[in-house]
């Protein structure tokens, strides 16, 4: 049985999930995806995934960060902190 590979999952997530979907997880509706994207960012930073970090960083510009900050979603502060690490 193989063990969980968070780094591989994070890279695959970045390659498969459309940017608009990832941003919407944190800025639309109930915004319940903030913790998922924060964990993604943490994993990319921890494993020094430079290309993936740059890609995710490009998804969350000032407009997107402002929408997250203004919203009422749980985990928004953690998300903003982890986005800053990219």
Secondary structure, DSSP 8 states (H G I E B T S, - for coil): -----HHHHHHHHHHHS-HHHHHHHHHSTT-TTHHHHHHHHHHHHHTT-HHHHHHHHHHS-HHHHHHHHHS--TTHHHHHHHHHH-
